[in-house]
């Protein structure tokens, strides 16, 4: 349990606050991945509903 606490502190915030000038790369990547996920699910649902047995 102590090792887990030490790891969480070591990987935390450095304490330095930076001014935001725009979206970060991680924000853009999350948007792209979410859009891709929505597109894949919609495509799968369309194929499932149009499949004729």
C-alpha positions in Angstrom: 0.0 0.0 0.0 2.9 2.4 0.7 4.4 1.7 -2.7 1.1 2.7 -4.3 1.0 5.9 -2.4 4.6 6.7 -3.4 3.9 6.0 -7.1 0.9 8.3 -7.0 2.9 11.1 -5.5 5.8 10.6 -7.9 3.6 10.8 -11.0 1.5 13.8 -9.8 1.5 17.4 -10.7 4.7 19.4 -10.5 3.0 22.3 -8.8 3.9 24.8 -11.6 0.8 26.4 -13.2 1.1 27.2 -16.9 -1.1 29.6 -18.8 -3.5 28.0 -21.2 -3.2 29.3 -24.8 -5.4 26.7 -26.5 -6.3 23.1 -26.5 -3.6 20.6 -25.6 -2.5 17.8 -27.9 -4.2 15.3 -25.5 -7.5 17.2 -25.8 -7.3 16.9 -29.6 -6.4 13.3 -29.5 -9.3 12.5 -27.1 -11.7 14.3 -29.5 -10.4 12.3 -32.5 -10.6 9.0 -30.6 -14.1 9.8 -29.4 -15.2 10.7 -33.0 -13.7 7.5 -34.3 -15.6 5.5 -31.7 -18.9 7.1 -32.5 -18.3 6.5 -36.3 -17.4 2.8 -35.7 -20.5 2.2 -33.5 -22.8 4.0 -36.0 -21.4 2.0 -38.9 -21.8 -1.3 -36.9 -25.4 -0.4 -36.0 -26.2 0.4 -39.6 -24.8 -2.9 -40.8 -26.6 -4.8 -38.1 -30.0 -3.2 -39.0 -29.6 -3.6 -42.7 -28.4 -7.3 -42.5 -31.0 -9.6 -44.1 -31.1 -13.2 -42.9 
